[in-house]
Amino acid sequence: MWNTLILDPMINILFWIYSIIGNFGVAIIIFTVLIKLITHPLMAQQIKGTQAMQEMQKSKQFQEIQKKYKNDREKLSQEQMKLYKELGINPFSSCLPTLIQFPIIIGLYQAIIRALAVTPIQLLDLSTHIYSFMNAAALVPIQKNFLWMDLSQPERLPIFGVGIPVLAIFVVITTYLQSKLLTPPSQPGDQGAQMTAAMNLYMPFFMGYLAWSFASGLAIYFVMTNIITILQYAALGKVNWKNLIPSFGKSLGKSKS
């Protein structure tokens, strides 16, 4: 089921783009853009649901319920659900798009890794995923060179005899920028915001480690995903510049007032 619905279509679309472009690095970039465009409505729905939840939590009704039933969690939950229903808010609307996108992200990762097959066993496994109408013999093995990289190997740019993981550094930077720009404003003492801040600190280094350790084709996907996500949020007017440049955010707020 997983291969039929997710993995096989992604591998074959990736190879179809490669057959037209003739460069697998560019094919990964185009494929990433295509996936982000397809999942854009889900992201927009998630943003809308998250914003509705935040506005509700700032409302007087919600705060009164929090105070009134702070010692009765069961009653608090019931009253919150009533408020959700009254305001027409689905508490799961911000989570569902993420759950839907998660298998797409995993499938895309697996598609890139399998497409970069190098060993006979990997090539044999790849052949089981390529559709019969695709001319697999003409496509496999793929041309793995892109700029200074071998896309099947971890990326290193040789500078004065030292291999510098340029893409891994870009992954850390773009992941950090994404986490800072896309994090909504929080209230003082918000435990959820504190957890988010901790994740924003560790995640860039975790993603950078993956980019440093795995095939550079995957690192290209990470960088492109981060950049496109920031552009999507910016297009929707949801980039929070105050998190990145506090002084800029303050001056921006003054100019608006």
N, C-alpha and C positions, 0 to 999 in steps of 0.2 A: 504493500500500500504506500509506504513512504517513498520507495523508489519510483513507483508509477506516477504519483501525484506531485512530488516535489523534486527529487533528485534527478531523475532522468530528463524531465523537461528542461531543467536548468542547465545540465551538461550539454544537451543538444542545442539549446539557444546560444550558449557560450561558443560552441563549435561553429554554429551557423554564422555568428558575427565574425569569428576568426577566419572562416572561409572567404568572407567578403573583404575584410580588412587586411588579412595576411600578417597581422602583428598581434601576438597574444596579449602583450601588455596593454595595447590600445583596446583590444577586445574586452579585457577585464574592466577597464574604465567605462566603456560604453555600456557594458552589461550592468555595472553598478548603478549608473545613471538611470538605465531602464527600470531596474528593480525599485529604485527610490521613487521614480515617477508613478509606477504602478501602485506602490504602497502609500503614496502621498495622501489620498483620501482618508486612510486609516490614521495617519499621523495628525491630520487636521481634526478628525473626530476626537482623538485623544486630547489634543490641546483644548478643544471646546469643552470636553467633559471635565478636564482638570480645572479650567477657569471657572466653570459653573460651581464646582465643589468649593473652590477657594472663596468665591463670592458668598456662597451660602454660609461657610464657616465664619465669615466676618459679620453676618447678619445678627441683628438683635435677638431674633427668635432662637437661633442656634445657641448663642451664648447664654440665654436664659435657661434653655434646656440643660446645658452643660452644668450650670450652677445648681439648678433645682434637683437634678438626679445624679449628682456627682458621686454619691455613695450607693447608688443602686444601678449597677451596670446593665442589668436586664431591662429595667424600665427605660434607662437612657437609650439603649439600642432601639427599643420599640418606638420611642418618641422621635428619634432621629429618622427612622424609616418612615414614619408618618409625615415628617417634614419634607423628606425627599419626594414623597408621593404628592404632597400639596404643591411643591414647587416644580414638579415634573422633571426631577433630576434622577438619573439612573446612577447609583453609586459605583457601578461597575463599568460605566461608559469610558472611564479613563484607563482602565486596566485591560479591557477586552482587545483593543487594537494592538497592545503590546503582546498579548498572548498569541494573537494571530500572526504578528510579524516575527515572533521568535522562531517558529519552524522555518520561515523563509530565510532568516539569517543563518541558521544551522545548515540548511540545504545549500545556500550559496557558498558557504565555507567548504562543505564537502565537495561541491561541484568543482570549485577551483583546485582543490587538492587532488582530486581524481584526474582532472584534465591535465595536470602537470605530471602525469605518470612517467616514470623513467625505467623502472625495473621490469623484467618480463612478466612477473606476477601482477604488478600494478597495471601494465598494459592489457593483460588478459582480463583483469577485472573491469577496466575501462571499456573494453569492447562489448561487455554485456549490457552497458548502459546506453550505447549509441544506437539510435534508430536505424533500421535496415535501409531506409532510403538515403541516409547520409553516406557519403563516400568516405568511410572511415580510413581506408587505406591511403587516401590522399592527404588526410589530416593528421594522422598519428604516425610517429610521434610529432608533436608540435614544435615549432620554432620557439625556443624558450628564451632567446636573448632579447632584452629590451633595455635600451640605453646602456648603462654599465652593468646591468644585472643579468644573472641567470635566474629566471623566475621560479625555477624548481628548488633553488638554494636560498638560504638566508642572505639578505642583501648586505654587502659591504662595499664601500667606495674607497679604493686604495689611494691614500694621500700620503706622500713621502714614505711609502712602504708600510703604512699603517691602515688597516681596514676600518673605516668609519661607518657605523650603522646609520646612515643618513635617514633612511625611511623610518627606522625605529624612533629616531629623534623627532621626526615630523609627526609620527603617530602620537607620541607623548604630548607634543605641543597642541596638536589639533584636538585631541581628546580632552585636554585641560580646557582649551578655549570653548569647546562644545559644552562641557559640564558647567562652566561658569556663566556662559551666555544664555543657556537654556534653563537655568535654575530660576524659578519664579521668586519674587520677594517673599520673605518670611517674617513672622511675628517674633519678637523677643521671647526667648525661653521655649520656642517650638522644638520639641524633641525630634520630630520628623526632619526638621531642617538641619538639626545637628548631625543626624545620621547621614543625610544627603551630603553635608559638607565633608564628612569623613570619607564617603564613597568618592566624592569628587577629588579628594586628595590621593586616594590609593589607585583608583581605576586607570588614570593615565599611565602610571608606571606598570600596572599589570598588562595593559594593552601594548605598551612599549616592549615589555618582555616577550609577549607572543610574537610581535613583529620582528624582534631580534632573533628569536629562536626558530621560527617556522619559515616556509618558503616566501620569498619576496613578493610573489604574486598575491599572497594574502595581505601583506603589508600595504600594497597598492590599494587593495579593497578597503582596508581600514581607513587610510588617509582620505580616499575619495568619499567614503560614507560620511566621515566627520565633516568634510567641507560642504558636501551637498546638504546635509542635515542643517548646518548653520544657515546656509542660503535659503532653505525652505522656511525655517523659522523667521528669518529676516523678511522674506516675502510676505509672511503672514503678520508681520509686525509684532512678533513675540520674542524678539531678542532682548534680553535684559542687560543693557550696557552698564548699568550701575554696578553689577557684580564684578565686572572686569576692570572698569576705571571709575572708582567711586567719585573722584573729583569731577569727572565728565558727567556722571549721572546727576550730581548736585547742580552743576551749571545748566544741564539740560532741563531739570525740573524748574529752576528759576526762570529760564527763558520762556517756558510754557505758561508759567503763572503770570 
